[in-house]
Amino acid sequence: MRKMSIGAAFSETFAFLKANWTQMLIWIGGAVLVVGLLGYLMLGSLFTTMAMAGGEDPTALAGAVGRIILFSMLAGVILYAACMLIWRSGLHPGEAPNFGWALQAGPAFAFGMFVVYIAAYVVILIISLILALIFGAAFAGAGGFSPDALTSGAVGGGAIVLMIVFYIAILVFFLWIQSRISVAGPVMADRLTRNPVTGIGESWRLTGASQWSIVGFYILFTILSIVYGFVAGMIFGGIMGAMMSGSVTGAMISAIVMAIVVYVPLLLVSFSMPMGIYRAIAPSAAGDVFA
C-alpha cells in the first residue's frame, strides 16, 4: 500500500485505457449485444401485451413487472461479468477468459456494493433524524431537509445554510465511501475470488492512505467529464445537426455519432478508473499491461 497522487491516478487510468481499449470494446460490445438479444426475447412482446390488456388485468401487470425484474437481474449479471473479465484480462494479460468465475464474481461484486450503499443510506437517515430532533420543529414544519425547504420561506437564513452544508456533507460522505471501496472489483479480479467481502475489505485497507486523493480524483474527473460532454456535444451535435437536419434517419445517425463520441469514451474511462487507482496504490499488483 502506498499513498496515491491524483496525477498518478490519471496516469495509470489512461495507461490501462491505452493498453486495453480494444479488448474493453469487445467485452462491453458483446455484453450489450447479449443483453439486447435477451431483452428482445424476454420483453419484445411485453408492452404490446400490456397495451392489449389495457392495464386492467392485475395478473398481466404482475407478470410484466416480474419479467422486467428478471431481465434486469440477468442484464446486471452479464454486464458485471464483462466488467470482471476486463479487469482480470488487464491485470493478467494473455490468460484465457474465465467465464464461469466472471458470471459468479460479477453479480457478487454488485451485491456487495449494493449492501455497502444501503448501509451508507441508513447512516445518513439516522443522522438526519438526529439533526431533526436537535433542531426541533422548525425543520419539520418546512419539510425537514427536503429541497422544498430551501424555497418555502419557512426557515431562516441560518437553517438554509445548515441544510446546504448538510447536503454538501452527504455528497462528500458518499464520495468518501466510493473512494474506500473503489478497488474492490480489481482486488476480486486480481485474486480471482468470488467473495465481495474480500474485495471490499482489501479495498478499505489499500485506500486508507489515499482516501482524500481518490475523492479529489473523482471530483476532478466528474468536472472534466461535464466539460468534455458539453464541448463535444456542442461541436459534434452542431455539425451533425447541420448535416442531417429535417430527417428522422439523420437524427438517429446524429444520436449514434454523439453516443460514440461522448458516451463511449467516458464509459471506457470509467471502467479504467478503478484499475488506475488500484495500480497507483498497490505496487504488487500485476501490471505488465501498464508498461
URLIN-V26645 format. One line per field, one symbol per residue. ss: DSSP state (~ for helix, > for strand, _ for the rest). phi: phi as a letter, one per 20 degrees, with the letter a starting at -180 (. if undefined). psi: psi as a letter, one per 20 degrees, with the letter a starting at -180 (. if undefined). Layout:
BEGIN
ss->???
phi->???
psi->???
END
This chain:
BEGIN
ss->_____~~~~~~~~~~~~~~~~~~~~~~~~~~~~~~~~~~~~~~__~~~~~~~~____~~~~~~~~~~~~~~~~~~~~~~~~~~~~~~~~~~_______~~~~~~~~~~~~~~~~~~~~~~~~~~~~~~~~~~~~~_~~~~~_____~~~~______~~~~~~~~~~~~~~~~~~~~~~~~___~~~~~~~~____~~~~~~~~~~~_~~~~~~~~~~~~~~~~~~~~~~~~~~~~~~~~~~~~~___~~~~~~~~~~~~~~~~~~~~~~~~~~~~~~~~~~______~~~_
phi->.bfdefffffffffffffecfffffffffffffffffffffecgdffffffffmmddfffffffffffffffffffgfffffffffffffecfnfffdfffffefgffffffffffffffffffffffffffffemfffffdnmefgfffdfmeceffffgfffffffffffffffgfffdfdffgffffelddefffffffffffegecgfffgffffffffffffffffffffffffffffdfmcffffffffffffffdffgffffffeggffffffdcfeffagfef
psi->prpqqhghggghghggghhjhghghggggggggggggghghhjgjghgghhhijjiohghgghggghgggggghggggghghghhggghhhmqiqppnhgggighghggghghggghghghggggggghghhhgiaiggghjjckqhhhhihjiqrhhhggghghggghgghghhgghhhjhjgghghghilqjohhgggghghghigijghhgghggggggghggggggghggghggghhhhjqjpgghgggghggggghghgghggghhhghhggghhiniiqpkhii.
END
